[in-house]
Amino acid sequence: VQLVESGGGLVQPGGSLRLSCAASGFTSKYYQMSWYRQAPGKEREWVARITTSGGTTYSDSVKGRFTISRDNFKNTVFLQMNSLKSETTAVYYCARGGAMPTYWGQGTQVTVSS
């Protein structure tokens, strides 16, 4: 099982980024998939989740600005992030599973700064 995130980078406040999580070694459409993040000096926190049927849930801090989606043909999960704020700065992790993920990616850095 491998999860590889990409798409992070430096963006100005108010900007957008789209993160990707390429899964291999398993078929992601049969699992809930989640995004978490860890800001400097803080604990890792849950951001968004997508179920096998495509249902989505979000943390209150990103609701309305972030969208999680999946492309089952590409075995990839995405996180579209809009209206980015400086407090969005963190390492973003893709994970297989819901509340108790069993596999994690290595993370991708997102920095929001002017």
N, C-alpha and C positions, 0 to 999 in steps of 0.2 A: 504494500500500500504506500502510495506517495502522493503528496499534495504539494503543488508548486504554485506559489503566489507570484503575481507580477502586476505591473501597472502603477506602482507607487512612485513617488517623486516629490518635487517641490512645487507648490502651487500657491498662488496669492489668495488671500481671503476673498470669499465670494466665488471662487473658481470651482471647477469640477474635476473629478478623476474617476476612472473606471478601473477597478481592480478585477483581476482574473485569478481563478484557482483551477489549475489543470489537475485533474485526478487521474491516477493510473494504478493498476493493480487491482482495481475493483470497479464496479459499475455504479457510478454515483447516483443514478436515478432511483436506486433502491434504498437510498439512505437519506435521512435528514442531513442537511448540510448547514453549517453555521459560519458566521464571521465573528471574530473577537478582536479586541484591540488592547494594547497596553501602552499607556502614556508614560513618559519619564517619571519615575518616582511613585508610580501608582500600580495597583494590582490590575491584572488582566480582567477585562470586563466583556460581557456579551454585547454584541451589536445587532445581529440580525440572524434569522433562521428561515430556511425554506424546507417545506415538507416534501414527501415523495409525490404528493398530488399537486404541488405548486403553491400551497398555502404559505403565507409569509407573516412573520411577526418581527417587530423592531423594538429596540429599547426606546424609552421616551426621549432620550437625548438626540436621537437621529430620525425619529419618526417624521415623515413628511419631506425629508431631505435625502435620505438614502433609499435605494431600491435593490433588493437582492433578487437574482434571477438565475436560471440555469438553462444550459443548452445540453440536452441529453445526448444529442448526436456527437457533440464535441467532448462530452464527459467533463464539462467545465461549469463552474459556478462563478457568478459575477457579483460585484457590489458597485453600483453606480452611486457616486457621492456628489451631491450638488450643494451649493451654498455653503462651501466649506468655511469653517471658523478656525481660529488659531488653536482652540482647545481640541480640535480634531487631530492635532499632531499626535501620532502614535505609530507603533508597529502593528500592522494589521495581519491577523492570522486567520487562515481558513482551517476549518475543522470538520471531521466527519462525525456526525451525531448531533444531538440536540443539547440537552442540559448537561450531559456528561460525555463530552466527545472522547472518542477512543484514539483518534489519529489527528495530528496537527501538521500544518505546513511550517516552513522555516520563517515565515513572516516577510512582509514588505513594508518599508518605511514610507510613511506619508508625513510630509512636513508642510504645514500651512503657515506661510510667513510672507510679509511684504518686503 
